[in-house]
């Protein structure tokens, strides 16, 4: 047991705050200091230590008056820079939004604020959440605190996954107790897998999208990134809920996710989908997957082989649907109402100059792909076809869940790769999301739990997927996996005390 | 199918992104690669399958037809590049 406040979990920090062992001001100061010492990781685009201290002091005052707001009160967190935060620059990792200071608060960040959570700053991310390595951020890449101990990448700087790579680094380097992420095709789960942390994408509609900079509206969903499954359950409880400002937010009560924990997996039917393999996937990922199934079986779960026959079509479907929606959503960046403006001789010239300079290469590529698949003459062949295949993919899950309670699969086809690793074409990068995209297309909740290490000493996650709005079962199975794996996050310097 | 430079230029214009001529070939190659790869969806039998237009199987909720927002002009304009007298401004569009 250590005295360092950055080594706590959300659950243990809550207990410590309740017991008066330390104050939120102390807890927050410890994390702000860790952020300052770890600036080389570039986990944050904007740090807000003064705002954090003020929020922490307010939390301490509430607690002193016996009016603490709940489990998140006084807990320091990182906010992905995709969430609009009132009075604090919100960039989405893009030059086009550099200097944009929202005049309103996103629903999820407001929910967290109203639950007493203390925001330490805005976490780095791939530009507009388009990427799997946090390499496309206009504000520089984020560095994973993990290093390979052997192999071709030994000692090299590694990517933290993406797009929520600032968040995953903040959690693994102990710069925050929790972080918000958003997941469109895997942007919470894949970075969690790359950093040995827990990343959870709730059911589409569980969290409001209002005030989250839109990428692909039928896929985007906010979720918690933490060091334990229990912490994810606690944090999701504070983020979720119906919001009249988002017509796709589901008018359902939010269950007490934390109290659903601790019930074990005896009798739970766990499906193992045969199709979740990829060319060149390391044998140790397949072995870990089998190990995961064995762990659950040992605890009384029943392992069932299932088939999701359209799995291989999920990624190409995603790369029509997501860019199509992105091209439409990103039309708003026109240099007129907010963000960057680059002058031109005419209105059109101004638009074109602004968007050429304001968007990075990957964003431009996806906007153009989206524009193409929605254009006259191609709409049916690409976009409508993809929407039909999406129906098929969702149908696969519906059939599978007639026989099983949860699905178990790898989170990503590889461990974290080196920052200087060259990808000859965009598709090679897209393949990172091969196992996470199917659940996104179907709108299902899914979680990545750190489960083991590669022979080179890098973390690997296993993914669980449950039926829509059954996060309680998802967390229960994830906790069982977590306990069996006994994964321990190392303590990286220089954030330690 | 291969994208030519002209098509890339047309897409770029539709997307209102300036693409200089020296980048056209590279972008054509990248977009071509992606479009060729998604082509595999044609293998999937989707006869009689309805396109998925909504993730959640719920009807769009109704709300009261009441004003819930407004009276915040200065906030709306707070991030504009060159607001003037309570308006957004753009380059001159009429002579």
Interface residues (C-beta under 8 A of the other chain):
Chain A: X99 X100 X101 X102 X103 X104 X204 X205 X218 X219 X244 X247 X248 X250 X251 X310 X313 X316 X317 X319 X320 X327 X331 X334 X335 X336 X337 X338 X339 X340 X341 X343 X344 X345 X346 X347 X348 X349 X350 X351 X352 X353 X355 X356 X359 X364 X365 X367 X368 X369 X371 X372 X375 X382 X384 X385 X386 X387 X388 X389 X390 X391 X392 X394 X425 X426 X427 X442 X443 X468
Chain B: X8 X11 X12 X13 X14 X15 X16 X17 X18 X19 X27 X30 X31 X33 X34 X35 X37 X38 X40 X41 X42 X43 X44 X46 X49 X50 X51 X52 X53 X54 X55 X56 X58 X60 X61 X63 X72 X75 X76 X78 X79 X80 X81 X82 X88 X89 X90 X91 X93
